[in-house]
Amino acid sequence: MATKFHHHIRTALADAQLQSALDGNAERRLQALTQAFASLPEGRPALRARAHAMRLRVIDHLEDYLAEFSANAAANGITIHRAADAAQALHIVSQIAQNCGAKRIAKSKTMVGEEIRLNERLEAEGLKVVETDLGEYIVQLRGEPPAHIITPAVHLTRSQVGHTFEEKLGLPYTTDIPTLTAAARRVLRQTFLDADIGVSGVNAGVVESGTLCLVTNEGNGRMCTTLPDIHIALMGIERLVPTFADLALLLSLLPRSATGQKLSVYTSLINSPRREGESDGPSQRHLVLIDNGRRALRQSALAEALYCIRCGACLNVCPVFREIGGHAYISANGRPTSYPGPIGSVISPGLFGVASFGNLARASSLCGACKEACPVDIDLPKLLLRIRAADTNPTVLGLPEITEPARRSHVPVTLRLGLQLFSRAAAHPQLFALSQRLVGIFSRLAPASAGWLRLPAFTGWGFSRDFPRPALKPFSASKLAAGLAPKPAPETRKVSAIKEIATFRVLGKPSQEIESSPVIAFSTPEERSERFASELSALGGTALRCRSGELTGRILETLRAQNIHTLQAWDAACLPQALLDELQAAGIRVVHQPDPALQAGLTGALAGIAETGSLVLPGGPGQPLTASLLPETHLAILPAQAILDRLDQSLALPELRQASASVLITGPSRTADIEMTLTIGVHGPKNLVVFILEPD
């Protein structure tokens, strides 16, 4: 048996602080997820079927989509690199760093970066790598790997974080979460400003445009992709969506499933490096497309695992993960995996070898909660059973043996023998009935207890479960069974949900759906404006409705209330006429270049989204995205007639494909990385004030 694996499990179960932290995470995540999906006008089952169909066709036509995406991204000015495995990916990143003489790297959260062990390689070469996601930063200080795909420090209490900051940063010990968050903000702010390279992951690559999409809440992802002169994005080759319409579908599911939000605070859409006339953004963008076993996985019986969008929902609902946490998921020989939980128990064997990580498939009750929670409807119990079957028939998965050539079965001989005997008995009804009666009689000789019999550990059953007390007679002989009259099965029509909901996309043409998503229609601009203001307020932002003649006065009131006398602003041509002149005449100093010392930034907005309370901001000449990122207060001017009903309408705006980079902003920056406690204001602004400009 995988003794190191079971040792980690027993250690986790005995850790009272870990149990408390995991319980808190599960309860809050499930409550938030339920509330978030309740706001959708389209039923969750239909959305899941559409998303499953979209991911299926991407994986089925992966090479074609990948070629089209790569060509479009390269045409936009992004340098494309292809890595067959982790070693090649590490070499590519190392070479980029050497070529530019980099010393400091600011790294946003990237699971594929954890997968290839990027930090270890770069630090071995003398580079300083700093994790900038709050949870990742905490575990980096502690010398631990992340414990969750979405919430890296989910296993820690506020007291443990306080002691870590006291020991590693020399800060006074405190358990006040806003104070701890503010301390991390101060320390990491200089990291963003000094970094030579910013490294990020990619949530989705949009095939039709070559766009990189990143979703974050704290603002560190935007910092890493905006401030350093070089940006390196790491992306698994499967993380593609065909069109912006498909991206809208993904974004309607990903944040709700991950954190219970309608939309993450920052949805960044990156098309190219900085262009002529732009004052911010990297001069180079590199995209490293990483295989590392994905093509082999695509050809195997575990291909469905590649549909995963890394939301972490299956971890939050899994009763096993809730008890043992992410760090307990290790290989048979004690090697940790970057992918824990139900999906990790499939991806880890699929990418890194069944011989090493096949044991993880047994850390599951097969209750099906993970399948029900999955936003793309991956049948995880089925995949887990396939990995278990590989213990006795390694060829069943169609995967190459990657590691540990002297492979041993994870199933003890005693357990395999017992299962074989059970299978033979179960195949003969009379023999099975006789066996059940004999075992039932024997069970009555044992003393009654909470369980019945704890079998020895060598049987494979004695580590964490009791053998159930068998019934004295079969169910078919009971009075209850006799009273249940069989009912004729109703006529059913078996129709594939995938075929019912969507047709496959033809390469080079937009997706077509048999059933389009329901239209949210707020019948008047006034209703859209009210819905936007309501949603923004619920997120902690402020919406102020005014007319053109009132705008300057309302902005001045807001600035004076915060004692702000200088702000970074978009150019005058990108804002309402004469606004900047009027502000300067009132004593406000206006600058256009990024300045981290400034307290306020003033921008316009291309559009607003009523259903989520989001702003749509494209970058470009005279429209620096840093104005909405660096200052603590972001002031935005949104024409009321530019408020759209839905997310998919905003993503269809041509300006988002033409800009070097754009961002959808949904409230002030936030985090819940410490004990799932919401804290406003991390690396991005903590105040968001939107002036909804009503027509005169």
VMD Tcl script that draws the C-alpha trace (Angstrom):
set ca {
  {0.00 0.00 0.00}
  {0.99 3.65 -0.41}
  {2.08 4.00 3.23}
  {3.36 7.58 2.86}
  {0.02 8.56 1.38}
  {-1.87 7.07 4.31}
  {0.51 8.70 6.77}
  {-0.32 12.10 5.24}
  {-4.03 11.30 5.50}
  {-3.80 10.33 9.18}
  {-1.74 13.45 9.93}
  {-4.33 15.68 8.24}
  {-7.22 14.07 10.09}
  {-5.47 14.67 13.42}
  {-4.79 18.37 12.70}
  {-7.55 20.33 14.46}
  {-6.55 23.68 12.90}
  {-6.61 22.16 9.42}
  {-10.03 20.62 10.02}
  {-11.43 23.97 11.14}
  {-9.96 25.82 8.14}
  {-11.24 23.24 5.63}
  {-14.72 23.20 7.15}
  {-14.93 26.98 6.94}
  {-13.82 26.98 3.31}
  {-16.35 24.34 2.25}
  {-19.31 25.95 4.00}
  {-18.67 29.45 2.66}
  {-17.84 28.29 -0.87}
  {-20.99 26.17 -1.18}
  {-23.23 28.95 0.11}
  {-21.68 31.48 -2.30}
  {-21.95 29.08 -5.25}
  {-25.65 28.47 -4.63}
  {-26.41 32.19 -4.44}
  {-24.37 33.03 -7.54}
  {-26.09 30.50 -9.79}
  {-29.51 31.56 -8.52}
  {-28.98 34.86 -10.34}
  {-28.68 33.25 -13.77}
  {-31.71 33.52 -16.06}
  {-30.71 30.33 -17.85}
  {-30.82 27.05 -15.91}
  {-27.50 25.71 -14.70}
  {-28.01 22.28 -16.36}
  {-28.41 23.92 -19.77}
  {-25.32 26.07 -19.24}
  {-23.30 23.02 -18.18}
  {-24.42 21.10 -21.26}
  {-23.41 23.99 -23.52}
  {-20.06 24.33 -21.78}
  {-19.44 20.58 -21.98}
  {-20.20 20.64 -25.69}
  {-17.82 23.55 -26.22}
  {-14.97 21.91 -24.32}
  {-15.60 18.60 -26.10}
  {-15.22 20.12 -29.54}
  {-12.07 22.00 -28.48}
  {-10.41 18.80 -27.32}
  {-11.67 16.82 -30.33}
  {-10.19 19.42 -32.72}
  {-7.35 20.57 -30.49}
  {-4.58 20.65 -33.08}
  {-6.63 22.71 -35.53}
  {-7.72 25.18 -32.86}
  {-4.20 25.42 -31.49}
  {-2.75 26.22 -34.92}
  {-5.40 28.90 -35.55}
  {-4.95 30.45 -32.11}
  {-1.14 30.49 -32.36}
  {-1.27 32.14 -35.79}
  {-3.64 34.86 -34.58}
  {-1.66 35.54 -31.40}
  {1.59 35.75 -33.38}
  {-0.02 38.13 -35.87}
  {-0.92 40.36 -32.90}
  {2.75 40.59 -31.91}
  {2.89 37.94 -29.17}
  {5.98 35.71 -29.36}
  {4.88 32.08 -29.37}
  {6.96 29.30 -27.79}
  {6.05 25.60 -27.77}
  {7.17 23.29 -24.98}
  {6.78 19.52 -25.27}
  {7.45 18.96 -21.58}
  {8.30 20.70 -18.32}
  {12.05 20.72 -18.99}
  {11.58 22.51 -22.30}
  {9.16 25.03 -20.79}
  {11.63 25.83 -18.01}
  {14.44 26.25 -20.52}
  {12.34 28.70 -22.57}
  {11.51 30.88 -19.56}
  {15.13 30.73 -18.37}
  {16.40 31.83 -21.78}
  {14.01 34.78 -21.93}
  {15.18 35.88 -18.48}
  {18.85 35.54 -19.45}
  {18.40 37.39 -22.73}
  {16.98 40.46 -20.99}
  {19.30 40.30 -17.98}
  {16.41 39.88 -15.56}
  {17.01 39.70 -11.83}
  {13.53 40.05 -10.34}
  {10.32 38.28 -11.35}
  {6.80 39.09 -10.15}
  {4.64 36.02 -10.54}
  {0.87 35.86 -10.62}
  {-0.92 32.63 -9.72}
  {-0.45 29.97 -12.41}
  {-1.23 26.31 -11.90}
  {0.82 25.25 -14.90}
  {3.73 27.14 -13.31}
  {3.29 24.99 -10.20}
  {3.05 21.93 -12.43}
  {6.46 22.52 -14.04}
  {8.06 23.73 -10.76}
  {8.98 27.10 -12.27}
  {10.05 28.81 -9.05}
  {12.57 26.11 -8.19}
  {14.31 26.42 -11.56}
  {14.46 30.20 -11.61}
  {15.62 30.48 -8.01}
  {18.34 27.89 -8.69}
  {19.61 30.24 -11.41}
  {19.85 33.13 -8.97}
  {16.64 34.99 -9.85}
  {14.38 36.40 -7.18}
  {10.84 35.12 -7.76}
  {8.01 36.59 -5.70}
  {4.49 35.19 -5.66}
  {2.09 38.13 -5.66}
  {-1.29 36.45 -5.09}
  {-1.89 36.87 -1.35}
  {-2.47 33.17 -0.71}
  {0.50 32.14 -2.86}
  {2.68 34.75 -1.13}
  {1.76 33.37 2.29}
  {2.60 29.77 1.40}
  {5.80 30.90 -0.34}
  {6.91 32.59 2.89}
  {6.19 29.33 4.72}
  {8.01 27.19 2.15}
  {4.83 25.22 1.37}
  {3.07 24.36 -1.90}
  {-0.46 25.67 -2.50}
  {-3.19 23.63 -0.84}
  {-6.01 24.50 -3.24}
  {-6.34 25.45 -6.91}
  {-8.18 28.70 -6.09}
  {-7.36 29.39 -2.43}
  {-3.69 28.44 -1.91}
  {-3.65 29.13 1.84}
  {-6.99 27.45 2.61}
  {-5.29 25.20 5.18}
  {-4.14 28.09 7.38}
  {-5.86 30.04 10.14}
  {-5.42 33.78 10.66}
  {-3.26 33.04 13.69}
  {-0.85 30.99 11.59}
  {-0.69 33.76 8.97}
  {-0.03 36.33 11.71}
  {2.89 34.29 13.07}
  {4.25 33.83 9.54}
  {4.25 37.59 8.88}
  {5.81 38.19 12.28}
  {8.61 35.70 11.62}
  {9.30 36.37 7.94}
  {8.50 40.09 7.58}
  {9.26 41.37 11.07}
  {5.75 42.74 11.53}
  {4.01 42.95 14.92}
  {1.88 39.86 15.50}
  {-1.81 40.37 14.72}
  {-4.79 38.27 13.73}
  {-6.66 41.20 12.16}
  {-7.15 40.15 8.54}
  {-7.40 43.66 6.99}
  {-4.15 44.57 8.75}
  {-2.44 41.44 7.42}
  {-3.73 42.16 3.91}
  {-2.57 45.78 4.05}
  {0.89 44.63 5.16}
  {1.15 42.30 2.16}
  {0.03 45.14 -0.13}
  {2.82 47.41 1.16}
  {5.50 44.76 0.80}
  {4.45 43.57 -2.65}
  {3.87 47.03 -4.16}
  {7.62 47.54 -4.59}
  {7.94 44.08 -6.13}
  {5.62 45.08 -8.97}
  {7.51 48.32 -9.55}
  {10.97 46.69 -9.53}
  {10.21 43.49 -11.47}
  {11.98 42.94 -14.78}
  {9.54 40.21 -15.82}
  {5.92 39.49 -14.97}
  {4.77 35.87 -15.18}
  {1.13 34.84 -15.34}
  {-1.08 31.96 -16.29}
  {-3.88 32.06 -18.85}
  {-7.48 31.13 -18.05}
  {-8.46 30.94 -21.71}
  {-7.05 31.65 -25.15}
  {-9.65 32.95 -27.64}
  {-8.97 31.19 -30.93}
  {-10.69 33.61 -33.31}
  {-8.59 36.59 -32.16}
  {-5.49 35.19 -30.44}
  {-6.57 36.93 -27.20}
  {-5.29 35.88 -23.76}
  {-7.91 36.03 -20.99}
  {-6.92 36.19 -17.31}
  {-9.34 36.43 -14.38}
  {-8.21 37.68 -10.96}
  {-9.65 39.44 -7.94}
  {-6.74 41.09 -6.16}
  {-5.20 43.03 -9.03}
  {-1.84 41.25 -8.92}
  {-2.55 39.59 -12.26}
  {-3.04 43.00 -13.85}
  {0.10 44.30 -12.15}
  {2.21 41.42 -13.48}
  {0.88 41.82 -17.03}
  {0.99 45.64 -17.12}
  {3.94 47.07 -15.14}
  {7.05 44.95 -15.98}
  {8.62 45.53 -19.39}
  {8.37 41.82 -20.24}
  {5.36 39.55 -19.74}
  {5.58 35.75 -19.97}
  {2.29 33.85 -20.04}
  {2.23 30.10 -19.36}
  {-0.67 28.17 -20.87}
  {-1.61 24.51 -21.15}
  {-2.40 23.73 -24.77}
  {-5.97 22.70 -23.91}
  {-7.03 26.07 -22.43}
  {-8.79 27.35 -25.56}
  {-12.25 28.69 -26.41}
  {-13.23 29.11 -30.07}
  {-14.96 32.52 -29.95}
  {-15.76 35.47 -27.70}
  {-19.29 34.06 -27.41}
  {-17.76 30.89 -25.99}
  {-15.63 33.01 -23.66}
  {-18.81 34.68 -22.36}
  {-20.22 31.23 -21.59}
  {-17.01 30.23 -19.79}
  {-16.96 33.45 -17.76}
  {-20.58 32.96 -16.71}
  {-19.57 29.64 -15.12}
  {-15.95 29.98 -13.96}
  {-16.23 32.72 -11.28}
  {-19.55 31.43 -9.99}
  {-18.11 27.93 -9.57}
  {-14.77 29.12 -8.19}
  {-15.64 31.90 -5.74}
  {-19.40 32.45 -6.00}
  {-19.01 35.73 -7.93}
  {-21.03 36.71 -10.97}
  {-17.78 37.90 -12.51}
  {-14.25 38.17 -11.14}
  {-13.11 41.69 -10.25}
  {-10.67 41.83 -13.15}
  {-11.14 40.07 -16.48}
  {-8.08 41.02 -18.55}
  {-8.13 40.61 -22.32}
  {-4.61 40.81 -23.77}
  {-4.00 41.00 -27.50}
  {-0.50 42.39 -27.98}
  {2.52 44.14 -26.45}
  {2.52 47.88 -25.88}
  {1.92 49.81 -29.09}
  {3.17 53.15 -30.33}
  {1.71 56.03 -28.36}
  {0.80 53.93 -25.31}
  {2.28 54.82 -21.92}
  {1.92 51.46 -20.19}
  {2.08 47.75 -20.89}
  {5.05 45.46 -21.62}
  {7.20 45.98 -24.71}
  {7.37 42.17 -25.10}
  {4.76 39.50 -24.53}
  {5.75 35.83 -24.67}
  {3.31 32.91 -24.64}
  {4.64 29.46 -23.71}
  {2.25 26.74 -24.91}
  {2.88 23.68 -22.75}
  {2.05 20.08 -23.63}
  {3.68 18.12 -20.77}
  {1.54 15.02 -21.31}
  {-1.65 16.67 -22.52}
  {-1.54 15.23 -26.03}
  {-1.07 11.73 -24.62}
  {-3.92 12.36 -22.16}
  {-6.13 13.47 -25.05}
  {-5.67 10.08 -26.75}
  {-6.41 8.13 -23.57}
  {-9.50 6.99 -21.69}
  {-9.04 10.04 -19.41}
  {-9.36 12.66 -22.17}
  {-12.43 14.19 -20.53}
  {-10.18 15.54 -17.75}
  {-8.87 18.08 -20.28}
  {-12.30 19.78 -20.25}
  {-11.42 21.16 -16.79}
  {-11.47 24.97 -16.45}
  {-9.64 24.96 -13.06}
  {-12.46 26.42 -10.99}
  {-11.84 24.24 -7.93}
  {-15.55 23.53 -7.37}
  {-14.97 19.78 -7.11}
  {-12.48 20.35 -4.27}
  {-14.97 22.46 -2.33}
  {-17.71 19.81 -2.40}
  {-15.53 16.70 -2.00}
  {-15.99 15.11 1.44}
  {-12.50 13.61 1.25}
  {-10.77 16.88 0.39}
  {-12.73 18.57 3.17}
  {-11.16 16.18 5.66}
  {-7.57 15.84 4.42}
  {-6.80 19.05 2.47}
  {-4.60 19.49 -0.56}
  {-1.21 18.62 0.93}
  {-2.26 15.04 1.64}
  {-2.46 14.28 -2.10}
  {0.95 12.73 -2.77}
  {2.27 9.93 -4.97}
  {2.87 6.38 -3.82}
  {6.47 7.38 -3.08}
  {5.64 10.64 -1.33}
  {5.99 13.12 -4.22}
  {3.47 16.01 -3.94}
  {1.19 16.98 -6.81}
  {0.16 20.49 -7.80}
  {-3.35 19.21 -8.57}
  {-5.24 17.92 -5.48}
  {-8.87 16.94 -5.02}
  {-11.08 14.92 -7.37}
  {-9.84 16.53 -10.59}
  {-6.26 16.27 -9.38}
  {-6.77 12.58 -8.73}
  {-7.40 12.22 -12.46}
  {-5.05 14.84 -13.91}
  {-2.06 13.81 -11.78}
  {-2.06 10.16 -12.91}
  {-2.87 11.27 -16.46}
  {0.01 13.74 -16.74}
  {2.62 12.36 -14.35}
  {2.03 8.61 -14.50}
  {-0.48 6.15 -13.09}
  {2.38 4.28 -11.47}
  {3.20 7.34 -9.38}
  {-0.19 8.90 -8.73}
  {-2.78 6.18 -9.38}
  {-3.19 5.83 -5.61}
  {-5.00 9.19 -5.52}
  {-8.02 7.70 -7.29}
  {-8.74 5.74 -4.11}
  {-9.00 8.94 -2.06}
  {-12.62 9.25 -3.14}
  {-15.98 8.05 -1.88}
  {-17.37 8.10 -5.45}
  {-20.38 9.96 -4.05}
  {-20.73 11.98 -7.26}
  {-20.69 15.42 -5.61}
  {-17.74 16.42 -7.80}
  {-19.65 15.63 -10.99}
  {-22.67 17.60 -9.80}
  {-20.51 20.63 -8.96}
  {-18.43 20.60 -12.14}
  {-19.48 23.53 -14.38}
  {-18.49 21.61 -17.53}
  {-20.06 18.34 -16.38}
  {-16.94 16.15 -16.27}
  {-17.85 12.63 -15.15}
  {-15.15 12.43 -12.48}
  {-16.41 9.24 -10.76}
  {-16.20 7.42 -14.10}
  {-12.63 8.62 -14.65}
  {-11.61 7.69 -11.10}
  {-12.95 4.17 -11.62}
  {-10.96 3.87 -14.83}
  {-7.77 4.72 -12.97}
  {-8.62 2.17 -10.29}
  {-9.13 -0.44 -12.99}
  {-5.60 0.28 -14.22}
  {-4.23 -1.33 -11.04}
  {-4.96 -4.73 -12.49}
  {-4.75 -3.81 -16.18}
  {-2.33 -0.90 -16.80}
  {-3.11 -0.81 -20.54}
  {-6.80 0.00 -20.03}
  {-6.14 3.76 -20.00}
  {-4.04 3.90 -23.14}
  {-1.41 6.01 -21.38}
  {2.37 5.53 -21.59}
  {4.21 4.56 -18.43}
  {5.93 7.80 -17.45}
  {7.67 7.06 -14.17}
  {8.62 4.25 -11.81}
  {9.14 1.46 -14.38}
  {9.13 -1.17 -11.64}
  {5.41 -0.64 -11.18}
  {3.59 -2.20 -8.29}
  {-0.13 -2.50 -7.99}
  {-1.69 -0.15 -5.45}
  {-4.12 -2.93 -4.46}
  {-2.93 -5.44 -1.83}
  {-3.00 -9.11 -2.80}
  {-5.48 -9.82 -0.01}
  {-7.91 -7.21 -1.28}
  {-7.60 -8.40 -4.89}
  {-8.25 -11.98 -3.76}
  {-11.29 -10.91 -1.75}
  {-12.71 -8.96 -4.69}
  {-12.21 -11.93 -7.00}
  {-14.10 -14.21 -4.59}
  {-16.87 -11.65 -4.28}
  {-17.12 -11.35 -8.09}
  {-17.51 -15.11 -8.47}
  {-20.19 -15.28 -5.79}
  {-22.04 -12.26 -7.19}
  {-22.19 -13.89 -10.63}
  {-24.30 -16.79 -9.28}
  {-27.56 -15.70 -7.56}
  {-27.96 -18.85 -5.45}
  {-24.33 -18.83 -4.30}
  {-24.57 -15.13 -3.50}
  {-27.77 -15.60 -1.46}
  {-26.20 -18.47 0.48}
  {-23.04 -16.45 1.14}
  {-25.07 -13.48 2.33}
  {-27.04 -15.62 4.78}
  {-23.88 -17.23 6.18}
  {-22.11 -13.88 6.63}
  {-25.29 -12.39 8.15}
  {-25.47 -15.18 10.73}
  {-21.77 -14.75 11.50}
  {-22.25 -10.99 11.95}
  {-24.71 -11.59 14.80}
  {-21.95 -13.28 16.77}
  {-19.95 -10.04 16.81}
  {-20.75 -7.40 19.46}
  {-22.95 -4.52 18.33}
  {-21.01 -1.29 17.89}
  {-20.92 1.86 15.77}
  {-19.15 -0.17 13.14}
  {-19.02 -3.91 12.80}
  {-15.54 -5.10 12.14}
  {-12.26 -3.27 11.59}
  {-10.31 -5.51 9.24}
  {-6.50 -5.64 9.52}
  {-4.62 -2.95 7.60}
  {-2.98 -5.46 5.27}
  {-6.38 -6.23 3.71}
  {-6.58 -2.74 2.24}
  {-9.77 -1.98 4.20}
  {-8.43 -1.28 7.65}
  {-6.96 2.19 7.27}
  {-10.03 4.36 7.59}
  {-13.24 2.35 7.34}
  {-15.18 -0.42 9.02}
  {-16.66 -3.35 7.15}
  {-20.46 -2.85 7.24}
  {-22.62 -5.26 9.18}
  {-24.26 -7.58 6.60}
  {-28.02 -8.10 6.61}
  {-29.29 -11.38 8.03}
  {-31.38 -12.01 4.90}
  {-31.42 -10.48 1.44}
  {-33.56 -7.43 0.72}
  {-35.65 -9.40 -1.77}
  {-36.91 -11.57 1.09}
  {-37.98 -8.63 3.28}
  {-41.55 -7.40 3.76}
  {-40.61 -4.01 2.38}
  {-39.48 -5.54 -0.91}
  {-42.63 -7.65 -1.08}
  {-44.80 -4.54 -0.76}
  {-43.11 -2.74 -3.61}
  {-45.02 -3.62 -6.76}
  {-42.98 -3.15 -9.93}
  {-44.09 -0.24 -12.05}
  {-43.80 -0.14 -15.80}
  {-41.05 2.20 -16.96}
  {-42.43 5.24 -18.79}
  {-41.53 5.67 -22.41}
  {-38.39 7.78 -22.66}
  {-36.68 9.45 -25.51}
  {-32.90 9.28 -25.20}
  {-31.43 12.41 -26.65}
  {-27.88 13.56 -26.09}
  {-27.87 16.84 -24.18}
  {-24.91 17.92 -26.20}
  {-26.72 17.37 -29.52}
  {-29.86 18.96 -28.09}
  {-28.12 22.12 -26.99}
  {-25.36 22.87 -29.47}
  {-23.94 22.01 -32.84}
  {-20.19 21.79 -33.37}
  {-18.36 24.83 -34.62}
  {-16.85 24.79 -38.09}
  {-13.29 26.08 -37.96}
  {-13.10 29.69 -39.10}
  {-16.83 30.30 -38.62}
  {-18.72 31.44 -35.53}
  {-20.44 28.98 -33.21}
  {-24.09 28.21 -33.90}
  {-26.46 27.01 -31.23}
  {-29.79 25.30 -31.60}
  {-30.92 26.89 -28.37}
  {-29.45 30.30 -27.70}
  {-29.20 31.60 -24.16}
  {-32.22 33.53 -22.91}
  {-32.02 37.28 -23.40}
  {-31.97 39.44 -20.30}
  {-33.85 42.51 -21.45}
  {-34.14 45.57 -19.23}
  {-36.63 47.39 -21.43}
  {-35.30 50.93 -21.01}
  {-31.92 52.64 -20.53}
  {-33.23 53.82 -17.18}
  {-33.75 50.24 -16.01}
  {-30.29 49.22 -17.24}
  {-28.79 52.16 -15.37}
  {-30.61 51.25 -12.17}
  {-29.57 47.59 -12.43}
  {-25.93 48.56 -13.01}
  {-25.94 50.88 -9.99}
  {-27.56 48.21 -7.81}
  {-25.05 45.52 -8.81}
  {-22.07 47.85 -8.33}
  {-23.32 48.87 -4.89}
  {-23.63 45.21 -3.88}
  {-19.95 44.78 -4.79}
  {-18.82 47.66 -2.57}
  {-18.56 50.27 -5.32}
  {-20.38 53.59 -5.57}
  {-22.57 54.71 -8.46}
  {-23.37 58.44 -8.74}
  {-25.86 59.48 -11.42}
  {-25.47 63.00 -12.80}
  {-25.80 65.13 -15.92}
  {-23.00 66.76 -17.91}
  {-23.24 70.10 -16.13}
  {-22.98 68.42 -12.73}
  {-20.06 66.10 -13.49}
  {-17.13 68.34 -12.54}
  {-18.75 69.32 -9.26}
  {-19.49 65.71 -8.30}
  {-15.89 64.65 -9.05}
  {-14.54 67.56 -6.99}
  {-16.80 66.60 -4.07}
  {-15.47 63.04 -4.16}
  {-11.82 64.14 -4.34}
  {-12.14 66.70 -1.54}
  {-13.91 64.21 0.71}
  {-10.75 62.08 0.50}
  {-8.37 65.07 0.62}
  {-7.00 64.23 -2.85}
  {-5.35 67.04 -4.84}
  {-3.51 65.14 -7.62}
  {-4.74 62.38 -9.91}
  {-3.66 60.35 -12.92}
  {-6.14 60.78 -15.77}
  {-6.79 59.67 -19.29}
  {-6.02 62.29 -21.93}
  {-8.55 65.09 -22.37}
  {-9.61 63.76 -25.78}
  {-10.74 60.48 -24.12}
  {-12.90 62.22 -21.49}
  {-15.89 64.59 -21.60}
  {-15.01 67.92 -23.17}
  {-13.31 70.51 -20.92}
  {-13.47 68.23 -17.87}
  {-9.75 68.26 -17.16}
  {-9.52 72.01 -17.68}
  {-12.30 72.54 -15.14}
  {-10.65 70.24 -12.60}
  {-7.32 72.01 -12.98}
  {-9.00 75.39 -12.66}
  {-10.43 74.13 -9.34}
  {-6.92 73.32 -8.05}
  {-6.61 69.64 -8.98}
  {-3.24 68.66 -10.45}
  {-3.64 66.26 -13.38}
  {-0.89 63.92 -14.64}
  {-1.02 61.29 -17.37}
  {1.99 59.11 -16.62}
  {1.77 56.24 -14.08}
  {2.77 57.30 -10.57}
  {2.38 54.81 -7.69}
  {2.29 57.66 -5.18}
  {-0.99 59.04 -6.53}
  {-4.19 58.32 -4.62}
  {-6.72 58.63 -7.45}
  {-7.11 57.74 -11.12}
  {-9.72 59.11 -13.52}
  {-10.84 57.16 -16.60}
  {-13.67 56.91 -19.02}
  {-15.38 53.64 -19.92}
  {-16.31 52.03 -23.20}
  {-19.36 50.30 -21.71}
  {-21.03 49.00 -18.58}
  {-22.68 45.61 -18.00}
  {-25.97 45.78 -16.12}
  {-26.18 42.12 -15.08}
  {-22.80 42.20 -13.26}
  {-22.15 45.89 -12.49}
  {-18.96 45.78 -14.57}
  {-17.02 48.48 -16.41}
  {-15.40 47.81 -19.80}
  {-12.11 49.68 -20.25}
  {-9.93 49.33 -23.36}
  {-6.32 50.48 -23.21}
  {-4.72 52.54 -25.92}
  {-3.07 55.90 -26.65}
  {-4.28 58.38 -24.05}
  {-6.07 55.63 -22.10}
  {-3.50 54.14 -19.68}
  {-4.86 51.12 -17.83}
  {-2.63 52.00 -14.86}
  {-5.04 54.84 -14.02}
  {-7.58 52.18 -13.04}
  {-5.02 50.02 -11.25}
  {-2.30 51.83 -9.28}
  {-4.22 54.45 -7.23}
  {-6.33 53.48 -4.21}
  {-9.36 55.25 -5.66}
  {-10.60 54.73 -9.22}
  {-13.05 57.29 -10.62}
  {-14.75 56.26 -13.87}
  {-17.15 58.13 -16.16}
  {-19.76 55.91 -17.80}
  {-22.33 57.28 -20.28}
  {-25.72 55.82 -19.37}
  {-26.45 54.96 -23.01}
  {-23.31 52.77 -23.06}
  {-24.69 50.36 -20.44}
  {-25.40 46.97 -21.98}
  {-27.61 44.20 -20.67}
  {-25.25 41.24 -20.74}
  {-21.64 40.09 -20.64}
  {-21.76 38.51 -24.10}
  {-22.81 41.86 -25.61}
  {-19.78 43.58 -24.11}
  {-17.38 40.92 -25.38}
  {-18.77 41.43 -28.89}
  {-17.55 45.05 -28.94}
  {-14.91 45.38 -31.69}
  {-12.79 47.74 -29.55}
  {-11.86 44.81 -27.27}
  {-10.24 42.97 -30.18}
  {-8.49 46.06 -31.50}
  {-6.92 47.26 -28.23}
  {-3.53 45.97 -27.10}
  {-5.17 45.15 -23.75}
  {-8.54 45.71 -22.10}
  {-10.09 44.97 -18.74}
  {-13.55 44.32 -17.35}
  {-13.71 45.75 -13.82}
  {-16.32 44.38 -11.43}
  {-16.05 46.26 -8.14}
  {-13.06 47.17 -5.98}
  {-10.18 44.70 -5.66}
  {-10.71 42.03 -3.02}
  {-9.42 38.83 -1.49}
  {-10.68 36.06 0.75}
  {-7.42 34.12 0.99}
  {-7.24 34.25 4.80}
  {-9.96 32.17 6.45}
  {-12.34 32.99 3.58}
  {-12.82 36.47 5.08}
  {-13.60 39.10 2.45}
  {-11.20 42.05 2.49}
  {-11.62 45.00 0.11}
  {-8.57 46.63 -1.46}
  {-5.51 44.49 -2.16}
  {-3.22 45.36 -5.06}
  {-5.87 47.22 -7.05}
  {-8.08 50.12 -5.87}
  {-10.12 49.76 -2.72}
  {-12.54 52.49 -3.83}
  {-14.44 52.45 -7.13}
  {-16.71 55.40 -7.91}
  {-18.62 55.37 -11.20}
  {-20.26 58.57 -12.44}
  {-23.16 57.47 -14.62}
  {-23.54 60.33 -17.06}
  {-27.21 60.73 -17.90}
  {-28.20 62.46 -21.16}
  {-29.08 66.17 -20.83}
}
mol new
graphics top color blue
foreach p $ca { graphics top sphere $p radius 0.5 }
foreach p [lrange $ca 0 end-1] q [lrange $ca 1 end] { graphics top cylinder $p $q radius 0.2 }
display resetview
